[in-house]
Every structure is written in structure tokens, then in C-alpha cells.
Amino acid sequence: MKKLKQLIQLGEDYHLELKESLDKSIIEEICAFAIVIDVPEGNEKPYACSKGFFVRIGPNTQKLTRNEIVTLFQKEGRIRFDELENRKANLANDFDETAFQKFLKYASITPSIDRTFLLKNLDCINENNKLTNAGVLFFCKSTEFLLLQATVVCVLYKGNQKLHILDKKDFSGNIVDNIENAIIFVNRHTNLEYKIEGLRRQENPEIPEVALREAIVNAVCHRDYFQKGANVMIEIFDNRVSITNPGGLPADLKPSEFGSKSVVRNAVIASLLHRIDYIEKIGTGINRIKNSIKKYGVSKVTFSYDTFFTVTFQRTFIDGHSLKVGDKLPKVGDKPKKVGDKPKKVGDKPKKVGDKSPKVGDKPKKVGDKSKKVGDKPKKVADDEFDKVGDSLAKVGEKSKKVGEKLTENQQAILKYIKEDNKISANKLSKNIGISQRKIEDNILKLKNKKRIKRVGSPRGGHWLIFD
């Protein structure tokens, strides 16, 4: 009774409604919140009475409008975007058979299964054989007119502000192609660190591929697709790379649970990405990003979330040098580049008197060339020739390897896993090594050209042979 008197003295507010007598309106108030009666939070929200849906706003109880009811249902996960029928899509005209077969290959699903039966079980078509939004995202030729908000926008800016655009791409294909194209865009416009160990050159991306892939997959998988006025944005500045998607944390996920608890906003999309190993395990993506950044130590990452969710990778100079693909490696003793230094222009003369710039077509020195004589002018090796050292392809019919031909670290890793399991799939190799399946397939082709491996039998039932 003492507590009740204290509450009466405080007056009505967001949590308190006072009544002198009871009438039919009490039902509306109970729908909105407890008075003295303890009404625990339900697990099947939202709730309604005979007069409709009500919500508590400040000291008042208000009836929800139609749009507010729809928004509430969306927020509480009672309406899932990826399960809804897409009324614009036409299965006969918009379906992409190539994307479908690619998915079956990645998911290790036999193509002999009836297509309609399979699409229904994947929740990509409904009982009326109409494409769902998930079906459009994965198996349509283009989402540009079917789902405007599904476009992934990639932008490269000059400097650290959104002023001058140097490059921009809008990807409106299926969700898998959008992910891969976005990764390629970021890799093309960020740096590589070159490390030489013996005769082997190792390339380390500025942002670890595992972290970059997880961030982009997370953005397209967990975005709020009901929010039609915004796209997934991947923006590259001089000092950072930001990956932003509409929709903050899901309604059932508290900020204190971020990174430790999984709440899926788009369950069908997440399930389909998991089938093709784009999501290793639901709920582990954030920690994979953090652990990858910590392991390689070449960048820093921060997360922010309100109405949008943003992953920001802080860009750093590598050993004081801002290296881009094709740049020369810094020499031992070279001073780090300072911010603001202008890059050398084509045709600039070398600093040292007598130095000659390499010409297109110059050949690198062969093993056994005579030593330089006193007074000879030093020769520089062109960047493209450096890249060729140890990486020339084996010619068809060659029995012995060329002098200097070396395998990359990824190719050596592929051989290692094939030795352990000669039936291993490209999906499994991608998962074990931590690079995209596309890169796995590129390296497998190079190994075939080098006559190091050979496929025997069918793509699904065959196995690999290794040649030393």
C-alpha cells in the first residue's frame, strides 16, 4: 500500500496509468501495459483486443494505424521479407538457370532432383509456384526492377569525405554474384603488402579476405529489406572502408548480446547462404571478423548500429608505405612515404644520374649472365617481369619444371589438402584456406596448367591426382 501511494504521488507516465473507476477502456489499457496488474511481456507479440492494437506512448494509450501495425509486425518478425511472394517476378521469364545450377554445385545438391520440388523445399517458390523474395535474390537474372533495395552500391572516393567520386559500381545481379563483385571491387581499390621469403613472394591484402567477406555477406544477409529507400553501401576512403546496411540490431537482440547471440532477421536468406558455405555458422560472423583482424594485424575494425549497421575497417600504411597492386616493393632502408607525397608520373627521370628506366619488353637477366663490368650502368627490372619470376606456366608436354617456377602459398595449401583428401571439393578448400571459391578455382586451373594436378572422373564423383 505504501508503494502504491508513492506511485500515485508520482503521477501518470510511460509506465503508469491511474483509474478512479473501471470501465470497458480498462481492456485497452491492459493491452498497452500493466497498471497494478502485472502483465508479463509475451513471446507472441503483438497482442490485440476486440478494438484493435494499442501501444503505450508516454502517459497515453494510442490505437495503432494500419501502417503502424504492419511496421510492428515486421519489427517483431511476424512478417518475414524473404518468405513473401514477389508479385513482380515471373518464374518463366526471370529465372536464371545458370545461377540455379551454380547454387546446386556449391551446395553439393544433385541436379537430378525435380526443380519445382527443390525450389519449394528451399522456400524460393510458394505453394502457387510463385517466386518468393528469397527466390528472386538468389535465382533471378536481375533484381534491378524486382527488388530495387537489393542493389549493392560500391563507391571509391578521393580523400576522406563524400565529395569526389573516383569509381562507382551498382551490382543488381543475384545475391551470390553481388557478394563476389563487391569483394573484387574492394580488393581492386585497396592495398597489398608484398613479402619476400626466399624466392617466394607472398601477397597480403590490406583487409584480410575472411574479414572483408564476412562483413559483406553479413550486410546483404541481415539487412532490413522492408526499408526500400536504402541499399547496402560499400564505401572506400583514403583512411577507411565502410560497409553499411539498412536496419540496426534485430528487435530481439540487445546491444549487450551483440557478437555473442544470434538473431536472424532473414532466416531463408541465411539458410541458403549457409548451404553454399558463405556463412560458416550462424552467429559467428562478428567474431570471425575480429579474430581475422587480430591475427593479421594489418587493419582495425569498429562496429556501429542504430537504424543502420556499419562495419568500418581503418586503413593503415604497410611498413610506412602505401602500396597498391603493381607498385614496386620498398627496398631495405627506404624511408616511408609521407602523407601528401606525389606519386611518380609516367616518364619521370630516375633520381640517380645514369639510371635508365626499364623499357617495355626488356627481359630479366638470365641465370649465368656475366657479372657487370666497372662502369656498366645498372639495369632495373620492370615490375611486370618481377611478377613473372617463379610464376610462369608450364607448357603442354613439358616434362621438367622451368628454373625459377614456384607455387604461391595458396597453391601449396591446395596441394596439401588434396594430398590429405583427393576428393575434396572447391567449397571445402575455400573454407579451409580462407579465400573465395573463385580464387580456389583460378588456382586449380593454374595448377592444372603447370601439370601439378589432374582431375580423374566426373566433377562430383571423380578425384585428384598430384604430380611431383
N, C-alpha and C positions, 0 to 999 in steps of 0.2 A: 504493500500500500504506500509506503514511503517513496519507493522508486516511481510509482505511478504519479504521485503528487509532483515529484520533481519533473517528470516528463510533461505534465500539464502546464507547469510553470514555464517550461522552455518554449512551448507553443508548437504549432504545426511547422513541419519542414519536409524535406525529401523523404525522411524515414518515418514521419509521424502524422497521423490524421486523427482528430478528436471528434467524437459524436456525442450529442446530448441525448439522442434517441435513435432507435434503429428503424430503418425503413428499407425499401427494396434496393436503394442505392448502395447498401452495405455489400451487396454481391459484387458490384462493380469495384468497390474499394478493395475487397479481398482479392479480386483478380489482379489488382495492381501491386498490393503489398500487404504486409501484416499490420494490424493495429495492435491490440493486446494479444490477439490470437497469433500464435506462432505458425506461419506458413512457410515451410522449408522450400528452398529452391528446388524446382523439379528438373528431371532429366529429359523431359519430353516437351520442352518449350517450343513455341509459345502456347499459352493457355487462353481460353476464351469462355465467356458466359453467353447467355441467350442474346445479349445485346451487342456482342462483338468482342473485339480485342481491346484491352486497355493497358496503359502504361503510366507509370508514375513519373511526372516531370515537376521537379521542385516540390511545392506543397500541394500540387493539384494532380488529379487523375484525369487523363485525357484519352478519348477514344481514338484508335489508330485509323488513318485513312487507308484506302486501298494500296497506294504506293508504299506507305509505311509498313503495312502488313507484309507486302512482298519483300521489302528490304529486311524485315525482321526474320522472315522465313529463310532468306538467303544467309543472313548472318549466323543463324542457329544451325545451318547445314541441313535444313529440311528440304531445300531445293538445291540440287547439285547441277551445276552448269554442264559438266561433261556427260551427264546421263540424259539431258534434254534432247528432243528431236530438233534437228536443224531443218527448218521448213524451206530454206533456200536451196538446199543441196539436192541434187538428183543423182541417185546411185548409178544409173546407166551412163550419164554424161560426165560426171565429176570424179568418179572413182579412178584412182591411179593404180593400175595393175603392177607397175614397176615398184612403186613404194610398198605395195602389199607383199610382193614376192621377196623384197629386201627384208621386210619385217620378219617374214617366216624364216628366212635364212638366219637372221640374227638371233631369233628366239628358238631356233632348232625345232621348228614345228614342220612336220611333213606336209608338203603341198597337196598331197592326195586327199586330204580331208575336204569335204564339201565347203565351198567358200561361204555360203549363206549361214550354214550351221556354225562355222568358225567365227564369223563376224558377230553373230548373236551372242555366242559364249564370251566374246571379248567385250561385250557391251558397246559395240560400234554401230550396230543397227538394232532397231527395236522390233517389237512383235509385228509391226506393219511393214517391215523391211525398209524402213526409212533410216537414213544416216543420222546418228547422234552427233553431238558436237565433238565428242572424242573421236568418232569415225572420221569426221571432217579434218580434224587436226592431224591425224596420222595417215589417212589414206586418200586424200583429195589432191588433185593436181595443183591447186592454188587455193589459198584461204582469203585472197585479196577481197573478194566480193561476198564470200560466205561468212567470214568472221573477221571483220576489219581490225578488231582488237588483238588478233593473233599474230600480227606482224612484229618481227623483231627488228628494231632500228639500231644500226651501228654508226657511230659518228666519231671522226677524228678531228680534234680542234687544234688550232695553233695557240700555244700558251696554256694558261691555267683557267681561262674563262670561256664561256659560251659566246664567243664573238666571231671568230674567223674559222669557218669550216674548211678543212683540207680534203676530207673524203667522207662520203656518206653512202650507206647501202641499206635498203629496206628489203628484208627477206620475208617473203609471203608464201613459201612452199610448205611442205608438210613439216611437222614438228621436229623430226629427226634431221632433215636437211637444214632447217633453220639453226639448230644447235651446232651442227658441224660448220656451217658457213660463218656463224658468229665467232667460233673459235679460230677459224682461219683468218678472219678479219683482224682480231686482236693480235694474233701471232705475227701477222704481216706488219703491224704498226708498233710493235714493242721490240725490245732489245734481246740480243742473245749474248751470253757470256761464253767465250771460247777458252777452253783449257787444253793444253797440250801435255799429254803424258806419254813420253817416249815418242813413237811415230804416230800415235793416235790422237786425233782431235775430238774433244768432247764439247757438245753444244748444250748449254743450259739456258732455257728461256727465262726471261726476267720474272714472269709469273709462272710458278710450277703448273704444268698442264693439268695435274689432278685437281688443284685448287680452282683453276680457271674453268675447267669442265664442270665441276660440282656447282660453282656459282651460277653458271649459265643454265644448266639443267634445272637447278632449284628455281630460277626465275621463271622459266616457261612452264614448269610443273605446278608450282604453288601460287601463281599469280591469281588475282581475283578477275576472272573472265567476265563477270557481270558488269564490271566497270569498263564501259565501252569507249570512253574518251581518252584512254591512255594505252601505250604499248610498253613492252619490255624494252628498256633503253640500255645500250652498252656504249659508254662514252669514254674516249681516250683523251686525256690531257697530258701536258708535259710532266706533271708531278703525280698523276693518279689515273687509275682506271676504275670507273664506277659502273656497276651493274644493278639496275633498278627495275623493280616490277610493282605494278599496282596491287594494293592490298597489303596491309601490315601483317601482324601475327593473327592467326585464326582466333575466333571468338573463345574457343575452349583452351587456348594456350596462354598462360600467364607469363609476363616478362621474366619472372624468376625461374621459369621452367625452360626458357629458350636454350636450345642446344642439348638438353637432356631428355626432353619429352617430345614425342612425335604426334602431331595432329595434322591430318591430311585434309587439305581443302578440296582437292580434285582427285578422288580416290581412283577413278578409272584411268585417268592420265598417268598417275603414279604407278598403277599396276602394270600398264602397258610398257612404260619406260623400264620398270623392274624386269620385265620379261626379256628385254633385249640388253640387259646389263648396263643401262645408262644410269640406273640407280642401283647401287650395290645392296644396300639395306636401308629401308625407310627409317629416317630419323638419325642417320649417321653422317649426313652431308656436311653439316656445320663443323663437326669435329674433324672430318677429313680435310676440310679447308684449313682449319687451324693447325693441324698436325703437319700438313704438307708445307705450309709456310714456315713452321718452326724447324722442320727437317732441313730444308734447303737454305733458309735464312737469306733469301735474295729480295724479299719484299715484306711489307707489313699489311695487315688486314684489319678492317674495322667493320662493324655491323650496326645499322640503324634501322628503326622501324617505328612508323606511326601509321599514316594512311598508305604509305609506300614502304617497301622493304628494299634496303640498299646494302650491297657489299662493295666496299671500297678498298682497292689494293693501292697502297702508296708506292710509287715508283722510286727506285734508288739507282744511283750510278754504280756500276760494277767496277770495283777497284779504282774508283775515281774517274773512270772512262765511261762515256755514254756511247755504247756500241750498238750499231744496227746491223741487220743482216747484210753481209758484203763488206763491212768495214775491215780495215787491217787490224791485226792484233797489236796491242800496245807492246813495245819492247821493254825488256828489263831496264829499269832506270828512267823510263819516260815519265815526265811529270803529268799528273792528272789534268784533264781538261777542265777549264774553269767555265762556270755558267756564263754564257754570253759569247764565248769563243766562236768565231765564224768557221764553218767547215770549209775545207779546201775546195776550190772550184775546178771544174774540168779545164785543163790547160795551164794551171798554176805551175810555175817553175819550182823544182826542188830547192830546198834551202841551201844544200851544200854545192859549192862550185864544182862543176864537172859531173854532177849526178845527172843521169838520164832517166826520164820517165819511161816505164815499160810500154811497149807498143802492142797493139792488138795483134795477136798471132805469135808473139815471142814464145819460144819454147823454154821450159825449165831446163836447168843443167842436168845432164845425164850422169849416172854413176860412172866414174872413171875419167871424167874430163880433167884436163891438165890444170894444175894449180895456176893461179894468177901470177903474172909477171909483175915486177916492180914497175909502177907507172900505169898499169892497166886500170881502166875506170871500172868501179864496182857496178855490177848489174843487179837490178831489183827484180824480184819475182812477182808477176802480176797476181792480183787477188784470185782470179779465176783459176790460174794454174795451181795456186796453193790448195784450192779446194779439190783439185783433181788428184793430188798426191795421195796415194793409198786408197783411192776410191774409184778407179777405172773398172769398167765392167769386163768380165771375162768373155772372150769371143767364142762363138759357137764352134765347137770342135777342138778348142784348146785343151790340152791335157795338163799342162802345168800352169800354175798361177803366175801372173806378172810380178816383177820385182816392185815392191812398194805397195801392192794391193792389200788393203786392210779392211776389216769389217768394223762397222760402227758398233757402239756399245749396245744399241737396241738390237742390231742383227745378231750379236753374240748372245744376247739374252734369249732371242727367239730360238737359236740353235740349242741353247741349254735346255729350254723347256721341251723342245721337240725330242731331244735325247731322252728326257725323262718320260715323255708320253708321245709316241709317234702318231697318235690320233687326235692330238689336242686341236681345238678349234681356234679360229681367229678371235672369237669373243673371249675365250679363256685367256689367250695370250695378251689381249688388250687389258684384261682385268689384272693379270699377274704383273705385267710390266709397267702399267700405269700410263699408257699412251692410247690414243684413239685407235679404233679398229681400222680406220682408213690408213693410218700410218703403218699399222701392222701389215696390211695388205700390200702397201708400197714396198716395205722392206722385204716381204716374202718374194715379191716379184724380182727385186734386186738380187736376192739370194739365189733365185732360180737362174737368172742371167749369169751369175757368177759360177753356176754349176756346183753350188754347195748343197742344194736340196732338190728333191724331185717328188711330185705327187703321184702316188700309185693308186689306181682305182677311182671310184666316184667321189664327188665333193663331200658327200655325207658318210659314205661307208669305207672310204679309202684311208691311206696312211702316208706318212712322210718317210723318205729315205734321205740320209745325210751322207754327203761325200766329203771326206777329209782332204 
